[in-house]
Amino acid sequence: MGGPADTRDSQPRHKRVDVNLEFDSLERLGAYMADVSKSGAFIRAREPWPVGTRLRMRFTILVEDPEIFEGLGEVVRVSERPRGMGVSFVELTEGSQRLLDKIVAAKGARPRRR
């Protein structure tokens, strides 16, 4: 009763924006960022890491031009369908934070593709 999950569940979730949809059909990729919000991302992965794992992230995100997104994240959930993991951002590089702000602002008003 009243554990850490209770606090997280009561907080509003940030709007998520799909990114890297071009990779949906590429089975050879080990992991890729499927969607992103101000607080975290869903990373599709054949072999997701367990909840609580800290990850050093480095992804190329296809916006107008390919851009590098990097920082430290923590796995907060694992999913079977789609296969992957929810990662909360712990620390982002300054450039990655600017890129994230740009992505969310530019794509935030569009509906999610399914």
C-alpha positions as CSV (number, residue, x, y, z in Angstrom):
1,M,0.0,0.0,0.0
2,G,1.3,3.4,-0.9
3,G,4.5,2.2,-2.7
4,P,6.5,4.0,-5.4
5,A,4.1,2.6,-8.2
6,D,1.2,4.4,-6.6
7,T,2.9,7.8,-7.0
8,R,3.9,7.1,-10.6
9,D,0.4,5.9,-11.5
10,S,-1.2,9.1,-10.1
11,Q,0.9,11.4,-12.2
12,P,-0.4,12.5,-15.6
13,R,1.4,10.9,-18.6
14,H,3.0,13.1,-21.2
15,K,1.8,13.0,-24.7
16,R,3.7,10.5,-26.8
17,V,4.9,11.1,-30.3
18,D,5.8,8.3,-32.8
19,V,9.3,8.4,-34.2
20,N,11.3,6.2,-36.5
21,L,8.2,4.6,-38.0
22,E,10.5,3.6,-40.9
23,F,11.9,0.8,-38.7
24,D,8.6,-0.9,-38.0
25,S,9.3,-3.6,-40.6
26,L,13.1,-4.0,-40.1
27,E,13.5,-7.2,-38.1
28,R,17.3,-7.1,-38.2
29,L,17.5,-4.1,-35.8
30,G,18.2,-5.1,-32.2
31,A,16.4,-2.1,-30.8
32,Y,14.9,1.2,-31.9
33,M,13.0,4.1,-30.3
34,A,9.3,3.7,-31.4
35,D,7.8,6.7,-29.6
36,V,8.9,9.5,-27.3
37,S,7.4,11.9,-24.9
38,K,9.0,14.6,-22.6
39,S,9.4,12.0,-19.9
40,G,10.5,8.9,-21.7
41,A,10.3,6.6,-24.7
42,F,9.2,3.2,-25.8
43,I,12.1,1.2,-27.2
44,R,11.2,-1.8,-29.4
45,A,13.7,-4.5,-28.6
46,R,13.9,-8.3,-29.3
47,E,15.4,-8.7,-25.8
48,P,14.3,-6.0,-23.4
49,W,16.2,-5.3,-20.3
50,P,14.5,-5.9,-16.9
51,V,12.6,-3.2,-15.0
52,G,15.0,-1.1,-13.0
53,T,17.9,-1.4,-15.4
54,R,19.8,1.8,-16.2
55,L,20.6,2.2,-19.9
56,R,23.1,4.4,-21.7
57,M,21.0,5.3,-24.8
58,R,22.3,6.4,-28.2
59,F,19.8,6.5,-31.1
60,T,19.7,8.1,-34.5
61,I,16.3,9.7,-34.8
62,L,15.0,10.5,-38.3
63,V,13.5,14.0,-38.1
64,E,14.3,16.3,-41.1
65,D,17.8,14.9,-41.1
66,P,19.2,12.1,-39.0
67,E,20.1,13.3,-35.5
68,I,21.7,11.7,-32.5
69,F,19.7,11.3,-29.3
70,E,21.6,10.2,-26.2
71,G,21.4,10.1,-22.5
72,L,20.7,7.9,-19.5
73,G,17.4,6.1,-19.0
74,E,15.8,3.6,-16.7
75,V,13.5,0.7,-17.7
76,V,10.1,1.2,-16.1
77,R,8.1,-1.5,-17.9
78,V,8.5,-4.4,-20.2
79,S,6.0,-5.3,-22.9
80,E,5.4,-8.5,-25.0
81,R,3.1,-6.9,-27.6
82,P,4.8,-4.9,-29.0
83,R,8.0,-6.4,-27.7
84,G,10.1,-3.8,-26.0
85,M,10.4,-1.6,-22.9
86,G,9.3,1.7,-21.6
87,V,12.3,3.8,-20.6
88,S,12.1,6.9,-18.3
89,F,14.7,9.6,-19.1
90,V,17.0,10.1,-16.2
91,E,19.5,12.4,-17.9
92,L,19.8,13.7,-21.5
93,T,22.6,15.6,-23.2
94,E,21.9,19.2,-23.8
95,G,21.6,18.6,-27.6
96,S,19.2,15.6,-27.0
97,Q,17.0,17.7,-24.7
98,R,16.7,20.4,-27.5
99,L,16.0,17.7,-30.0
100,L,13.3,16.2,-27.8
101,D,11.6,19.6,-27.3
102,K,11.7,20.1,-31.1
103,I,10.1,16.7,-31.8
104,V,7.4,17.0,-29.2
105,A,6.6,20.6,-30.4
106,A,6.6,19.7,-34.1
107,K,4.7,16.4,-33.9
108,G,2.7,16.9,-30.7
109,A,-0.4,18.2,-32.5
110,R,-0.6,15.3,-35.0
111,P,-2.5,12.1,-34.1
112,R,-0.6,8.9,-33.6
113,R,-0.2,6.5,-36.5
114,R,-1.0,2.9,-35.9
